[in-house]
Amino acid sequence: MLKNLVCVWAALQDGRSDDATIARTWGLHPMAVRGLKPLARSLSEAKLRSLIAFAVDSDIALKTGG
């Protein structure tokens, strides 16, 4: 889901907003794009980076017993 969110966010930043175009470009389902667009629109680059860092840190901690 995080990868899909980043893809949708990047497409919106590039000025693309058509669900079908975004889905085709990134290989996503159009309904997934439609569902993620409101969240993607609400995120600044800093918030998105923070979310990614949190996910990465959590994944590493889970896999290493942290």
C-alpha positions in Angstrom: 0.0 0.0 0.0 2.8 2.4 0.8 4.4 1.9 -2.6 1.0 2.6 -4.2 0.5 5.7 -2.1 3.9 7.0 -3.2 3.1 6.3 -6.9 -0.2 8.2 -6.6 1.4 11.0 -4.7 4.1 11.4 -7.4 1.5 11.4 -10.2 -0.5 14.1 -8.4 2.7 16.1 -8.0 3.3 15.8 -11.7 -0.1 17.2 -12.4 -1.8 14.0 -13.4 -5.1 13.4 -11.7 -7.0 11.0 -14.0 -7.5 7.7 -12.2 -7.1 5.6 -15.3 -4.0 7.3 -16.5 -2.3 7.0 -13.0 -3.3 3.4 -12.8 -2.0 2.6 -16.3 1.3 4.5 -15.7 2.1 2.8 -12.4 0.4 -0.6 -13.0 -2.2 -0.1 -10.3 -5.9 -0.9 -10.2 -8.0 2.3 -10.9 -10.1 1.7 -7.7 -6.8 1.6 -5.7 -5.9 5.0 -7.2 -9.3 6.4 -6.4 -9.0 5.3 -2.8 -5.5 6.6 -2.3 -5.9 10.0 -3.9 -7.5 11.8 -0.9 -4.7 10.6 1.3 -2.0 11.4 -1.2 -3.5 14.9 -1.7 -3.3 15.6 2.0 0.3 14.7 2.4 3.2 17.1 2.0 6.6 15.7 0.9 7.9 15.9 4.5 4.9 14.0 5.8 5.3 11.3 3.1 9.0 11.0 3.9 8.2 10.7 7.6 5.6 8.0 6.9 8.1 6.0 4.8 10.8 6.3 7.4 8.4 5.1 10.1 7.4 2.1 7.9 11.1 1.2 7.2 12.1 1.6 10.9 9.1 -0.6 12.0 9.9 -3.2 9.4 13.6 -3.4 10.5 12.6 -3.6 14.1 10.1 -6.3 13.4 12.6 -8.4 11.6 15.5 -7.9 14.1 13.5 -8.2 17.3 13.8 -4.5 18.1 
